[in-house]
């Protein structure tokens, strides 16, 4: 199928500062996203998993009706992400808080989403609750070649500490090798050093990938359970705030820092205040104005009115599945994020 070609129009020309000559060029634009699906569990107990609250007789009364509605809600959001700009939708989207392959298979086959023809990369992980990360992708726009789950390890190699690893998928997008690392870092119930350790480990994964393939590009995405200016992100991972701070291809740029601190926008609310835990960070060789190769273009926090609370104490917050023990038939306690990538069409 022919790739979606984006004709640069006036508003986009203004954004990228294009000259008249550049206005005559055609560009391919790709969108890559991340969405924390907030406990996408099925209704069946998986041996060895602490999934009891998401069973028909569990505290959340998680029966068929609620599961079907959750799948419909997740499919609705994923189907609409990036379509304001790209009718083809997402090339790839990382997801977190999914119980197993089965719930993902139900999701991509849902009538709302099935026409996208998405496929799945999922590797079962060691998390005590049984939630994993995964990558959903459109095989016409992103073609995985290899995948692995890099384990989270503590500094003292404590084998009793079980949490989510780092799903690393290497493939081809726009004729270039792109590595996508999907994350769900230790929660805020853990101390900051647990997430700092995650930052160190993911940086090592990035460095290893780029040492082996220097021309490859890296996209690090996930629910980091920290904001862009927390130590885990700014120091341990080393993601920089401004594009002009990028000096080499292996540096990392974090476009969400200014979105949170300058614009006051985020992806989840706690006590009425926005946090921006859901981030997509790119390697330095994705930054710049030379669009003869794939380049970062712009970010987006994806939101629709139906995804937000419309009344009460939490008005304006993401409408979650449950709150205070009450089923809300909501979406997620997180909003999804998107980055757009652009490349000149030859």
C-alpha positions, 0 to 999 in steps of 0.5 A, a space after each residue: 500500500 502506498 505510504 501516506 504522503 503529507 503535502 506541506 501546507 501553510 500552517 506547517 510551513 510556518 512551523 518548520 520555517 520552510 522556504 518557497 523551494 521547500 514548499 514544493 516538496 512532499 513529505 511522508 509523516 509518521 506518527 508514533 504513540 504511547 498509551 497507558 491502558 490502565 489495567 486492561 485485564 481479562 476476566 480469567 485468572 492467570 496462574 501466578 498473577 495477582 489479578 484477583 481484583 479483575 475477576 468477576 468475583 473480585 473487588 472490581 466485579 470484572 465481568 464480561 460486560 465491563 471487559 467488553 466496554 473497556 475494550 471498546 473504550 481503548 479501541 476508540 481512543 487508539 483508532 482516533 489517535 493522530 487521525 486529525 493529521 494522518 488518516 492512516 493513524 499510528 505507525 506504532 503505539 506502545 501500551 502498558 498495563 496489559 495482562 497478556 497477549 489475549 487482551 491485546 488480540 481482542 483489542 486489535 480485532 475489535 470492530 472499531 480497530 480491526 480495519 487498521 490491520 495492526 499486529 502485536 509485539 508482546 513478551 510476558 514479563 515478571 511483574 507481580 500484578 501481571 501487567 506488561 508493556 507491548 507494541 501495536 503496529 501497522 505493518 505497512 508503516 513499521 516492520 519489526 525485525 527483532 524484539 526482546 524484553 530487557 530485564 529490570 535489574 537492581 544494583 545489588 542483583 536482588 532477584 526477589 524484586 520483580 517489575 516490568 522490563 524494557 520491551 525493545 523492538 527493532 524494525 524499519 520505518 521510512 526505510 530506516 532502522 528504528 529501535 523502539 523501547 517501551 517502558 513502564 517504570 516502577 510506580 510512585 509507591 517505590 522510591 525515586 532511586 528505583 526509577 533512577 535505576 530504570 533511567 540508567 538501564 534504559 540509557 545503557 540499552 540505547 547506547 548498546 543499540 546505537 553502538 551496534 548500528 550507529 546510523 539507527 534511530 531510537 525512540 524511548 517511550 512509556 509511563 516513566 512515573 516521573 516528570 521530565 525534570 525528575 532525576 531519573 529522566 534528566 540525569 540518569 536517562 540524560 534526556 535534554 530539554 532543548 533541541 539546541 542542547 543536542 550535540 551528537 547522535 546519541 544524545 536524547 531530546 525530551 519534547 515534553 519538558 517545556 510542555 509541562 513546565 512552560 505550557 502547564 499541560 500533562 497526561 495525568 492529574 494528582 490532587 488537581 495538579 498535572 503531571 507528565 509521566 507519559 513521554 516519548 524521547 528521541 535520539 539526537 539523530 532524529 533532531 534537526 532540519 535535514 529532512 532527507 532522513 527521518 526527523 522528529 517533527 512535533 509532539 501531541 498530548 491526545 485528548 477528546 472531551 469524552 476522555 475527561 471528567 465533565 463534572 464534580 471534584 475531578 472535572 477536567 481530569 482523565 476519566 478512569 475506569 474506576 474511582 473510589 470503588 465505583 465503575 465509571 466506564 471510563 478510559 484511563 487515568 492517563 492521556 496518551 501521547 504522540 510524536 510525529 516524524 517527517 521525511 522528504 519524499 524522494 
